[in-house]
């Protein structure tokens, strides 16, 4: 057992990391999910569920993709 356990991330902290990951990787669409998760995974390991994080990334990228298409028309 570790001497010091990591504190679980709150929902707001996880969402903030997701947004930071998208910004840091330059992700713009759902095709970039793996790139964002590669950035995010080491930062949340042991602190948040990867499936939940992946879902949040997918939702955020879908919103970004829709917003980009809406401004094209």
Buried (B, 14 or more C-beta within 10 A) or exposed (E): EEEEEEEEBEEEBBBEBBEBBBEEBEBEEBEBBEBBBEBBBEBBEEBBEEEBBBEBBBEBBEEBBEEEEEEEE
